[in-house]
């Protein structure tokens, strides 16, 4: 493991670089912190040990921002933690997923998530937000949602051969901002494209306000 922290509070990790370790950063039972401007790449090892750039286990109130996670043999980031903000990062070319989110509340916002082999994001959480992300050219799925409830997924750009996989019961999720009572200037759902430019949003004829009004049927694209 490159960096291991346990039972830590009020932490700040920044300007760190890690390469070719079984794990980049392992953060356990830690609370109230910021991780920023780090680069974790090419983490590799036995698959059942989940070699990843950043692993957060039983943590809370952590911000992860302005960092890069790439070419790890499992995922760029794994979290089973609460009150996590993951913003303005890149998750590129990881062998399983860009990010694996297994608990909430979590905010996943304004990240670039691309070219990951299994899924861009694997998500099993509730009361969380996925917004403003660019999720493109992931090999199997853009977003794999598993038993996830009461989340908001909006204002994202999806452009993958298979943008969404819903596994199990995924109920009471909002897929556009208007369902939260946002101002009209911020209303809208997601862009649903594909690499061949034949996705729903690629071919939809928008109205005068620039919105596609036909329903997007997820299992048809």
C-alpha positions in Angstrom: 0.0 0.0 0.0 1.4 3.4 -0.9 -0.4 5.4 1.9 -2.4 4.0 4.8 -4.4 6.1 7.3 -6.7 4.8 10.0 -8.7 6.5 12.8 -7.7 9.9 11.5 -9.6 13.2 11.8 -9.3 16.6 10.2 -6.9 15.2 7.5 -5.6 16.9 4.4 -3.8 14.9 1.7 -2.6 16.8 -1.3 0.0 16.7 -4.0 0.7 13.0 -3.7 1.7 10.6 -6.4 1.5 6.8 -6.4 2.3 4.2 -9.0 2.6 0.4 -9.3 1.5 -0.5 -5.7 -1.3 -3.0 -4.7 -3.2 0.1 -3.4 -2.6 3.8 -3.8 -4.3 5.2 -0.7 -6.2 3.2 1.9 -8.3 5.4 4.3 -10.1 3.6 7.1 -12.4 4.8 9.9 -11.4 8.4 9.2 -13.5 11.5 9.2 -13.6 15.2 8.2 -10.9 15.6 5.5 -9.9 16.7 2.1 -8.0 14.8 -0.6 -6.9 16.9 -3.5 -4.4 17.2 -6.3 -3.3 13.6 -6.1 -2.4 11.2 -8.9 -2.7 7.4 -8.5 -1.9 5.2 -11.5 -1.2 1.6 -12.4 -2.2 0.0 -9.1 -2.1 -3.7 -9.6 -2.1 -7.0 -7.7 -4.4 -9.9 -6.8 -7.9 -9.0 -8.0 -9.7 -10.1 -4.8 -7.7 -7.5 -2.9 -9.3 -4.8 -5.2 -6.2 -2.9 -6.3 -7.4 0.7 -6.6 -6.2 4.2 -6.5 -8.2 5.3 -3.5 -10.1 3.1 -1.1 -12.3 4.7 1.6 -13.7 2.2 4.2 -16.1 3.3 6.9 -15.2 7.0 6.6 -17.3 10.1 6.6 -17.3 13.7 5.5 -14.4 13.4 3.0 -13.9 15.6 0.0 -12.0 14.1 -3.0 -11.3 16.7 -5.7 -9.0 17.7 -8.6 -7.3 14.3 -8.7 -6.5 11.7 -11.3 -7.0 7.9 -11.0 -6.0 5.8 -13.9 -5.0 2.4 -15.2 -5.7 0.5 -11.9 -6.4 -3.2 -12.2 -9.7 -2.9 -10.3 -11.0 0.7 -9.9 -9.9 4.2 -9.6 -11.8 4.8 -6.4 -13.8 2.6 -4.0 -16.0 4.0 -1.2 -18.4 2.4 1.3 -18.5 5.6 3.2 -21.0 8.4 4.0 -21.2 12.1 3.3 -18.5 11.9 0.6 -18.0 14.5 -2.1 -16.1 13.4 -5.2 -15.7 16.3 -7.6 -13.7 17.5 -10.5 -11.6 14.3 -10.8 -10.6 12.1 -13.8 -11.1 8.3 -13.8 -9.5 6.8 -16.9 -8.6 3.4 -18.2 -9.2 1.4 -15.1 -9.7 -2.3 -15.6 -13.0 -2.8 -13.8 -14.6 0.6 -13.1 -13.7 4.2 -12.8 -15.5 4.6 -9.4 -17.3 2.0 -7.2 -19.7 3.7 -4.8 -21.2 1.4 -2.2 -22.8 3.7 0.2 -24.3 7.2 0.6 -25.0 10.0 0.8 -22.4 10.6 -1.9 -22.1 13.5 -4.3 -20.4 12.5 -7.6 -20.1 15.7 -9.6 -18.2 17.2 -12.5 -15.9 14.3 -13.0 -14.5 12.9 -16.3 -15.1 9.1 -16.3 -13.9 7.5 -19.5 -12.4 4.4 -21.1 -12.9 2.1 -18.2 -13.3 -1.6 -19.1 -16.4 -2.8 -17.2 -18.3 0.3 -16.2 -17.7 4.0 -15.7 -19.5 4.0 -12.4 -20.8 1.1 -10.3 -23.3 2.6 -7.8 -25.1 1.1 -4.9 -26.3 3.9 -2.7 -29.2 6.0 -1.6 -29.8 9.7 -1.0 -27.0 10.6 -3.3 -26.3 12.9 -6.3 -24.7 12.1 -9.7 -24.5 15.3 -11.6 -22.5 17.2 -14.2 -20.2 14.2 -15.1 -18.9 13.3 -18.5 -19.2 9.5 -18.7 -17.9 8.4 -22.1 -16.5 5.5 -24.0 -16.6 3.0 -21.2 -16.4 -0.5 -22.5 -19.5 -2.2 -21.1 -21.7 0.3 -19.2 -21.6 4.0 -18.4 -23.5 3.6 -15.1 -24.3 0.3 -13.4 -26.9 1.0 -10.6 -27.5 -1.8 -8.1 -30.4 -1.6 -5.6 -30.1 2.2 -5.5 -32.9 4.4 -4.2 -33.8 8.0 -3.7 -31.0 9.5 -5.8 -30.8 12.3 -8.3 -29.0 11.6 -11.6 -29.1 14.7 -13.8 -27.1 17.0 -16.1 -24.6 14.2 -17.0 -23.3 13.4 -20.5 -23.5 9.7 -21.2 -21.9 8.5 -24.4 -21.2 4.7 -24.2 -22.4 1.7 -26.2 -24.6 0.8 -23.2 -25.2 3.9 -21.0 -27.1 2.4 -18.2 -27.6 -1.0 -16.5 -30.2 -1.3 -13.7 -29.6 -4.3 -11.5 -32.2 -5.2 -8.8 -34.7 -2.7 -7.5 -33.8 0.9 -8.3 -36.8 3.0 -7.1 -37.6 6.6 -6.3 -34.6 8.0 -8.3 -35.0 11.4 -10.1 -33.5 11.6 -13.6 -33.9 15.4 -14.1 -33.6 18.5 -12.1 -37.2 19.6 -12.5 -38.4 16.9 -10.2 -36.4 18.7 -7.4 -38.1 22.0 -8.1 -35.1 23.7 -9.7 -35.4 27.0 -11.5 -36.4 26.6 -15.1 -33.0 27.7 -16.3 -31.5 24.6 -14.5 -34.1 22.1 -15.4 -33.2 19.1 -17.6 -32.2 15.5 -17.6 -29.1 13.9 -19.0 -27.5 13.7 -22.5 -27.9 10.1 -23.7 -25.6 9.5 -26.7 -23.5 6.7 -28.1 -20.2 6.5 -29.9 -22.0 6.0 -33.3 -24.0 9.2 -32.8 -27.2 7.3 -32.9 -28.2 7.5 -29.2 -31.5 9.1 -28.0 -30.1 12.6 -27.5 -28.0 12.3 -30.8 -31.1 11.9 -32.9 -33.9 13.5 -30.9 -35.5 16.6 -32.4 -35.5 19.3 -29.6 -38.2 21.8 -29.1 -37.8 25.6 -29.2 -36.2 25.6 -25.7 -33.6 23.0 -26.7 -35.1 20.1 -24.8 -36.0 16.6 -26.1 -39.6 16.1 -24.9 -40.0 12.5 -26.0 -39.5 10.0 -23.1 -36.2 8.2 -22.9 -36.8 4.5 -22.5 -33.7 3.2 -20.9 -33.8 -0.4 -22.0 -34.2 0.6 -25.7 -30.8 2.1 -26.0 
